[in-house]
Amino acid sequence: MESCDGALLITAEPYEPEAVAAVKNWFGKTGRPAYVCGPLLPPTSIIATAKEKQQSTKAAEIQEFLDSTLKTSGENSLLYISLGTLFWPVKTPEHMWALLDVVIERNIPFILSHASPMAVVPDEISEKVKSYGKGLLSPWSPQQTILEHPVTGWYLTHGGHNGVTEAVCAGVPFILWPFGGDQPLNAVHISEQLKVGYELIEVRTGVAGRHTIYRNGRTPTGTIDAIKAEVCDVLTKAYGPDGAKKRERLAALTRAVMHEWEEGGSALREVKAFTDNL
């Protein structure tokens, strides 16, 4: 950072304007530019979905599941669960199965993408999902296809930047299960500042994870009962009036973020400034 000539920021300014301003100010003190380029997604959802479907062995099955669930359960009914291609509760997989138990008890349709090479789905879980009839397990999922579909109501995610960007652009609010890196910060920003999602607290692990949380005074216990109670509470809110307010709030952010590459948008303007300066 000290020795580079400038920076290209892949975030979108409306998503985190204070952070963008701080980075620009820091670079500006040494006469260096910082250009905001986000959101960086394929130019159209048609291109994105076509490409990602080629990479999923279950693309056709997922598309059929999305369409049929829309007919039977309606818009915004489906919960999409994905912790990305790397992260998974390896030491505490029972946390994920406890979460699924609550989802099934509440009769919520879902897709669970388990792309991490560390994710192992026991046979009894696969059988439970199959018997339930409203869930689908997939080792790798066409994410933008799912997020762009009108049936998708909520996105349970680890909170990595790429997935967050895709969901913001699709207008799908969040339930967050962060692990590390930028994810805890993203979870706080989304749930506490933007107020377009909920963060799961009881799934935290390790010594640091069980500390009292300064911003709300909560101390997670991490028991299965506590996890189930929290998930039940979050889903009740998400599929109720509180969740509707978060969805409405996110819709305004989505419009602002999607404007960034339209005429007058800052991303379009700043990328042009960058190329003109080459």
VODO-510962 format. One record per residue (C-alpha): x, y, z; residue number from 1. Coordinates in nm, 2 decimals, always signed. Layout:
REM VODO-510962
+--------+--------+--------+-------+
:      u :      v :      w : gutor :
+--------+--------+--------+-------+
:      X :      Y :      Z :   NUM :
...
+--------+--------+--------+-------+
REM end
This chain:
REM VODO-510962
+--------+--------+--------+-------+
:      u :      v :      w : gutor :
+--------+--------+--------+-------+
:  +0.00 :  +0.00 :  +0.00 :     1 :
:  +0.28 :  +0.24 :  +0.08 :     2 :
:  +0.47 :  +0.17 :  -0.25 :     3 :
:  +0.19 :  +0.14 :  -0.50 :     4 :
:  +0.09 :  +0.42 :  -0.74 :     5 :
:  -0.27 :  +0.40 :  -0.66 :     6 :
:  -0.56 :  +0.16 :  -0.60 :     7 :
:  -0.87 :  +0.01 :  -0.77 :     8 :
:  -1.14 :  -0.06 :  -0.51 :     9 :
:  -1.38 :  -0.34 :  -0.61 :    10 :
:  -1.65 :  -0.23 :  -0.36 :    11 :
:  -1.94 :  +0.00 :  -0.45 :    12 :
:  -1.95 :  +0.34 :  -0.30 :    13 :
:  -2.31 :  +0.33 :  -0.18 :    14 :
:  -2.24 :  +0.01 :  +0.00 :    15 :
:  -1.97 :  +0.15 :  +0.23 :    16 :
:  -1.93 :  +0.53 :  +0.16 :    17 :
:  -1.74 :  +0.60 :  +0.48 :    18 :
:  -1.47 :  +0.34 :  +0.40 :    19 :
:  -1.44 :  +0.45 :  +0.04 :    20 :
:  -1.39 :  +0.81 :  +0.16 :    21 :
:  -1.13 :  +0.71 :  +0.41 :    22 :
:  -0.93 :  +0.51 :  +0.16 :    23 :
:  -0.95 :  +0.79 :  -0.10 :    24 :
:  -0.84 :  +1.04 :  +0.17 :    25 :
:  -0.54 :  +0.82 :  +0.27 :    26 :
:  -0.42 :  +0.78 :  -0.08 :    27 :
:  -0.49 :  +1.15 :  -0.16 :    28 :
:  -0.25 :  +1.27 :  +0.11 :    29 :
:  +0.04 :  +1.14 :  -0.10 :    30 :
:  -0.11 :  +1.25 :  -0.43 :    31 :
:  -0.21 :  +0.91 :  -0.54 :    32 :
:  -0.56 :  +0.81 :  -0.68 :    33 :
:  -0.80 :  +0.55 :  -0.55 :    34 :
:  -1.07 :  +0.45 :  -0.81 :    35 :
:  -1.40 :  +0.29 :  -0.70 :    36 :
:  -1.49 :  +0.02 :  -0.96 :    37 :
:  -1.77 :  -0.18 :  -0.79 :    38 :
:  -1.99 :  -0.36 :  -0.83 :    39 :
:  -1.78 :  -0.59 :  -1.04 :    40 :
:  -2.01 :  -0.86 :  -1.18 :    41 :
:  -2.07 :  -1.00 :  -1.53 :    42 :
:  -2.24 :  -0.73 :  -1.76 :    43 :
:  -2.57 :  -0.91 :  -1.75 :    44 :
:  -2.73 :  -1.18 :  -1.54 :    45 :
:  -2.79 :  -1.38 :  -1.85 :    46 :
:  -2.42 :  -1.42 :  -1.91 :    47 :
:  -2.35 :  -1.50 :  -1.55 :    48 :
:  -2.62 :  -1.76 :  -1.52 :    49 :
:  -2.52 :  -1.93 :  -1.85 :    50 :
:  -2.15 :  -1.95 :  -1.75 :    51 :
:  -2.21 :  -2.07 :  -1.39 :    52 :
:  -2.47 :  -2.33 :  -1.50 :    53 :
:  -2.19 :  -2.49 :  -1.71 :    54 :
:  -1.99 :  -2.55 :  -1.39 :    55 :
:  -2.27 :  -2.71 :  -1.18 :    56 :
:  -2.36 :  -3.08 :  -1.22 :    57 :
:  -2.70 :  -3.00 :  -1.06 :    58 :
:  -2.78 :  -2.69 :  -1.27 :    59 :
:  -3.09 :  -2.83 :  -1.43 :    60 :
:  -3.22 :  -2.99 :  -1.11 :    61 :
:  -3.16 :  -2.66 :  -0.92 :    62 :
:  -3.35 :  -2.46 :  -1.19 :    63 :
:  -3.64 :  -2.70 :  -1.18 :    64 :
:  -3.64 :  -2.68 :  -0.79 :    65 :
:  -3.64 :  -2.30 :  -0.80 :    66 :
:  -3.93 :  -2.29 :  -1.05 :    67 :
:  -4.14 :  -2.55 :  -0.87 :    68 :
:  -4.08 :  -2.40 :  -0.53 :    69 :
:  -4.20 :  -2.06 :  -0.67 :    70 :
:  -4.52 :  -2.22 :  -0.78 :    71 :
:  -4.59 :  -2.40 :  -0.45 :    72 :
:  -4.45 :  -2.16 :  -0.19 :    73 :
:  -4.44 :  -1.82 :  -0.37 :    74 :
:  -4.19 :  -1.53 :  -0.40 :    75 :
:  -3.92 :  -1.48 :  -0.14 :    76 :
:  -4.00 :  -1.81 :  +0.03 :    77 :
:  -3.67 :  -2.00 :  -0.03 :    78 :
:  -3.36 :  -1.98 :  +0.20 :    79 :
:  -3.03 :  -2.02 :  +0.01 :    80 :
:  -2.75 :  -2.15 :  +0.24 :    81 :
:  -2.39 :  -2.12 :  +0.12 :    82 :
:  -2.07 :  -2.07 :  +0.31 :    83 :
:  -1.87 :  -2.03 :  -0.01 :    84 :
:  -1.62 :  -2.27 :  -0.17 :    85 :
:  -1.39 :  -2.29 :  +0.13 :    86 :
:  -1.56 :  -2.23 :  +0.47 :    87 :
:  -1.75 :  -2.49 :  +0.67 :    88 :
:  -1.80 :  -2.56 :  +1.04 :    89 :
:  -1.55 :  -2.85 :  +1.02 :    90 :
:  -1.51 :  -2.89 :  +1.40 :    91 :
:  -1.88 :  -2.84 :  +1.48 :    92 :
:  -2.08 :  -2.97 :  +1.18 :    93 :
:  -2.36 :  -3.04 :  +1.42 :    94 :
:  -2.42 :  -2.66 :  +1.42 :    95 :
:  -2.52 :  -2.68 :  +1.06 :    96 :
:  -2.75 :  -2.98 :  +1.11 :    97 :
:  -2.92 :  -2.81 :  +1.41 :    98 :
:  -2.98 :  -2.51 :  +1.18 :    99 :
:  -3.13 :  -2.74 :  +0.92 :   100 :
:  -3.36 :  -2.90 :  +1.18 :   101 :
:  -3.51 :  -2.56 :  +1.25 :   102 :
:  -3.55 :  -2.47 :  +0.89 :   103 :
:  -3.73 :  -2.80 :  +0.83 :   104 :
:  -3.95 :  -2.76 :  +1.14 :   105 :
:  -4.06 :  -2.42 :  +1.01 :   106 :
:  -4.14 :  -2.57 :  +0.67 :   107 :
:  -3.91 :  -2.34 :  +0.48 :   108 :
:  -3.78 :  -2.45 :  +0.14 :   109 :
:  -3.41 :  -2.43 :  +0.11 :   110 :
:  -3.10 :  -2.50 :  -0.10 :   111 :
:  -2.78 :  -2.59 :  +0.09 :   112 :
:  -2.47 :  -2.55 :  -0.12 :   113 :
:  -2.17 :  -2.74 :  +0.04 :   114 :
:  -1.89 :  -2.66 :  -0.20 :   115 :
:  -1.61 :  -2.67 :  +0.06 :   116 :
:  -1.38 :  -2.97 :  +0.02 :   117 :
:  -1.41 :  -3.00 :  +0.40 :   118 :
:  -1.79 :  -3.03 :  +0.40 :   119 :
:  -1.91 :  -3.38 :  +0.46 :   120 :
:  -2.29 :  -3.44 :  +0.46 :   121 :
:  -2.38 :  -3.76 :  +0.65 :   122 :
:  -2.62 :  -4.01 :  +0.49 :   123 :
:  -2.88 :  -3.95 :  +0.76 :   124 :
:  -2.88 :  -3.58 :  +0.68 :   125 :
:  -2.92 :  -3.65 :  +0.30 :   126 :
:  -3.21 :  -3.89 :  +0.38 :   127 :
:  -3.37 :  -3.63 :  +0.61 :   128 :
:  -3.36 :  -3.37 :  +0.34 :   129 :
:  -3.49 :  -3.61 :  +0.08 :   130 :
:  -3.78 :  -3.71 :  +0.31 :   131 :
:  -3.86 :  -3.34 :  +0.38 :   132 :
:  -3.92 :  -3.28 :  +0.01 :   133 :
:  -3.86 :  -2.91 :  +0.02 :   134 :
:  -3.48 :  -2.90 :  +0.04 :   135 :
:  -3.20 :  -2.96 :  -0.21 :   136 :
:  -2.83 :  -3.04 :  -0.14 :   137 :
:  -2.57 :  -2.93 :  -0.40 :   138 :
:  -2.19 :  -2.96 :  -0.39 :   139 :
:  -2.16 :  -2.65 :  -0.61 :   140 :
:  -2.44 :  -2.42 :  -0.70 :   141 :
:  -2.50 :  -2.15 :  -0.97 :   142 :
:  -2.52 :  -1.87 :  -0.71 :   143 :
:  -2.63 :  -1.58 :  -0.92 :   144 :
:  -2.90 :  -1.80 :  -1.08 :   145 :
:  -3.03 :  -1.87 :  -0.73 :   146 :
:  -3.00 :  -1.52 :  -0.60 :   147 :
:  -3.16 :  -1.36 :  -0.91 :   148 :
:  -3.46 :  -1.60 :  -0.90 :   149 :
:  -3.78 :  -1.45 :  -0.75 :   150 :
:  -3.83 :  -1.74 :  -0.51 :   151 :
:  -3.52 :  -1.67 :  -0.32 :   152 :
:  -3.60 :  -1.47 :  +0.00 :   153 :
:  -3.30 :  -1.49 :  +0.22 :   154 :
:  -2.93 :  -1.57 :  +0.18 :   155 :
:  -2.75 :  -1.75 :  +0.47 :   156 :
:  -2.38 :  -1.68 :  +0.40 :   157 :
:  -2.04 :  -1.65 :  +0.56 :   158 :
:  -2.03 :  -1.29 :  +0.44 :   159 :
:  -1.74 :  -1.29 :  +0.20 :   160 :
:  -1.72 :  -0.98 :  -0.03 :   161 :
:  -1.81 :  -1.15 :  -0.36 :   162 :
:  -2.12 :  -1.32 :  -0.23 :   163 :
:  -2.23 :  -1.00 :  -0.05 :   164 :
:  -2.19 :  -0.80 :  -0.37 :   165 :
:  -2.40 :  -1.06 :  -0.56 :   166 :
:  -2.68 :  -1.06 :  -0.31 :   167 :
:  -2.69 :  -0.68 :  -0.28 :   168 :
:  -2.72 :  -0.65 :  -0.65 :   169 :
:  -2.99 :  -0.92 :  -0.65 :   170 :
:  -3.18 :  -0.75 :  -0.36 :   171 :
:  -3.16 :  -1.06 :  -0.14 :   172 :
:  -3.12 :  -0.98 :  +0.24 :   173 :
:  -2.88 :  -1.17 :  +0.46 :   174 :
:  -2.85 :  -1.41 :  +0.75 :   175 :
:  -2.48 :  -1.41 :  +0.84 :   176 :
:  -2.25 :  -1.68 :  +0.97 :   177 :
:  -1.90 :  -1.53 :  +0.95 :   178 :
:  -1.58 :  -1.73 :  +1.00 :   179 :
:  -1.28 :  -1.50 :  +0.95 :   180 :
:  -1.10 :  -1.25 :  +0.72 :   181 :
:  -1.34 :  -0.97 :  +0.61 :   182 :
:  -1.65 :  -1.17 :  +0.71 :   183 :
:  -1.70 :  -1.05 :  +1.07 :   184 :
:  -1.66 :  -0.69 :  +0.96 :   185 :
:  -1.90 :  -0.74 :  +0.67 :   186 :
:  -2.15 :  -0.91 :  +0.91 :   187 :
:  -2.14 :  -0.61 :  +1.15 :   188 :
:  -2.17 :  -0.36 :  +0.86 :   189 :
:  -2.47 :  -0.55 :  +0.71 :   190 :
:  -2.66 :  -0.62 :  +1.03 :   191 :
:  -2.58 :  -0.32 :  +1.24 :   192 :
:  -2.51 :  -0.03 :  +1.00 :   193 :
:  -2.70 :  -0.11 :  +0.68 :   194 :
:  -2.96 :  -0.31 :  +0.88 :   195 :
:  -3.03 :  -0.54 :  +0.59 :   196 :
:  -2.96 :  -0.87 :  +0.76 :   197 :
:  -2.91 :  -1.07 :  +1.08 :   198 :
:  -2.59 :  -1.21 :  +1.23 :   199 :
:  -2.60 :  -1.55 :  +1.40 :   200 :
:  -2.41 :  -1.53 :  +1.73 :   201 :
:  -2.45 :  -1.87 :  +1.89 :   202 :
:  -2.26 :  -2.05 :  +1.62 :   203 :
:  -1.94 :  -1.88 :  +1.72 :   204 :
:  -1.66 :  -2.11 :  +1.84 :   205 :
:  -1.32 :  -2.09 :  +2.01 :   206 :
:  -1.20 :  -1.88 :  +2.30 :   207 :
:  -1.24 :  -1.55 :  +2.12 :   208 :
:  -1.57 :  -1.64 :  +1.97 :   209 :
:  -1.72 :  -1.70 :  +2.31 :   210 :
:  -1.63 :  -1.36 :  +2.45 :   211 :
:  -1.90 :  -1.11 :  +2.54 :   212 :
:  -1.98 :  -0.90 :  +2.23 :   213 :
:  -1.92 :  -0.53 :  +2.31 :   214 :
:  -2.18 :  -0.39 :  +2.07 :   215 :
:  -2.47 :  -0.58 :  +2.22 :   216 :
:  -2.35 :  -0.73 :  +2.55 :   217 :
:  -2.44 :  -1.09 :  +2.44 :   218 :
:  -2.22 :  -1.38 :  +2.54 :   219 :
:  -2.27 :  -1.68 :  +2.32 :   220 :
:  -2.30 :  -2.03 :  +2.48 :   221 :
:  -2.28 :  -2.23 :  +2.16 :   222 :
:  -2.51 :  -2.51 :  +2.28 :   223 :
:  -2.73 :  -2.69 :  +2.03 :   224 :
:  -3.04 :  -2.56 :  +2.21 :   225 :
:  -2.91 :  -2.20 :  +2.20 :   226 :
:  -2.83 :  -2.23 :  +1.83 :   227 :
:  -3.17 :  -2.37 :  +1.75 :   228 :
:  -3.34 :  -2.10 :  +1.96 :   229 :
:  -3.15 :  -1.82 :  +1.79 :   230 :
:  -3.21 :  -1.96 :  +1.44 :   231 :
:  -3.58 :  -1.99 :  +1.52 :   232 :
:  -3.59 :  -1.63 :  +1.64 :   233 :
:  -3.40 :  -1.50 :  +1.33 :   234 :
:  -3.62 :  -1.69 :  +1.09 :   235 :
:  -3.93 :  -1.57 :  +1.26 :   236 :
:  -3.81 :  -1.21 :  +1.22 :   237 :
:  -3.68 :  -1.27 :  +0.87 :   238 :
:  -4.01 :  -1.41 :  +0.74 :   239 :
:  -4.22 :  -1.15 :  +0.93 :   240 :
:  -4.26 :  -0.77 :  +0.93 :   241 :
:  -3.90 :  -0.70 :  +1.05 :   242 :
:  -3.76 :  -0.89 :  +0.76 :   243 :
:  -3.99 :  -0.71 :  +0.52 :   244 :
:  -3.84 :  -0.38 :  +0.65 :   245 :
:  -3.49 :  -0.51 :  +0.59 :   246 :
:  -3.59 :  -0.62 :  +0.23 :   247 :
:  -3.73 :  -0.27 :  +0.16 :   248 :
:  -3.42 :  -0.11 :  +0.30 :   249 :
:  -3.20 :  -0.33 :  +0.08 :   250 :
:  -3.40 :  -0.25 :  -0.23 :   251 :
:  -3.30 :  +0.12 :  -0.20 :   252 :
:  -2.94 :  +0.01 :  -0.16 :   253 :
:  -2.96 :  -0.22 :  -0.46 :   254 :
:  -3.09 :  +0.06 :  -0.68 :   255 :
:  -2.81 :  +0.29 :  -0.57 :   256 :
:  -2.54 :  +0.02 :  -0.62 :   257 :
:  -2.68 :  -0.08 :  -0.96 :   258 :
:  -2.67 :  +0.28 :  -1.07 :   259 :
:  -2.29 :  +0.29 :  -1.03 :   260 :
:  -2.24 :  +0.16 :  -1.38 :   261 :
:  -2.51 :  +0.36 :  -1.54 :   262 :
:  -2.47 :  +0.71 :  -1.69 :   263 :
:  -2.37 :  +0.94 :  -1.41 :   264 :
:  -2.26 :  +0.66 :  -1.18 :   265 :
:  -1.93 :  +0.69 :  -0.99 :   266 :
:  -1.79 :  +0.35 :  -1.10 :   267 :
:  -1.84 :  +0.44 :  -1.47 :   268 :
:  -1.69 :  +0.78 :  -1.41 :   269 :
:  -1.39 :  +0.66 :  -1.21 :   270 :
:  -1.30 :  +0.37 :  -1.44 :   271 :
:  -1.30 :  +0.61 :  -1.73 :   272 :
:  -1.07 :  +0.84 :  -1.53 :   273 :
:  -0.84 :  +0.55 :  -1.46 :   274 :
:  -0.82 :  +0.45 :  -1.82 :   275 :
:  -0.77 :  +0.81 :  -1.93 :   276 :
:  -0.48 :  +0.83 :  -1.69 :   277 :
:  -0.29 :  +0.53 :  -1.82 :   278 :
+--------+--------+--------+-------+
REM end
